[in-house]
Amino acid sequence: MTVSATFDIVLHAFRLPWAGMRSRVRVDSPASPMSSEDVARQAMRMKRLAKDADMLALILTEVLRQRYGMSEVAACEATRCNRVTFRKAVKSPEFRERYKVVDEVLSALNMYP
């Protein structure tokens, strides 16, 4: 199985709305002005999406390291992760919990030796 196919499976496991993300972002226009509450809600939503995207990149980096034998440097370059951030994230309980789910999914699918 290719790395690309593995990434597709991981994206599906996270159920992140990558394809439709732009279409759901409201843009302020004269025809439909946003209230301050709408702006605050939109900002929080974008912040959550950004956090999920960052976590996904970190998990994909770990998948490359653990399952495909890449070095930390090469894996971080492939996913464009900051190495210092990656090292800190790997130690966090939230990261370990999410990585464990991805690892179980890939193991169940026999995606790697």
ABEGO torsion letter per residue (X at the ends): XBAAAAAAAAAAAAGBBAAAAAAABBBBBAABBBBAAAAAAAAAAAAAAAAAAAAAAAAAAAAAAAAAGBBAAAAAAAAGBBAAAAAAAAABAAAAAAAAAAAAAAAAAGABX
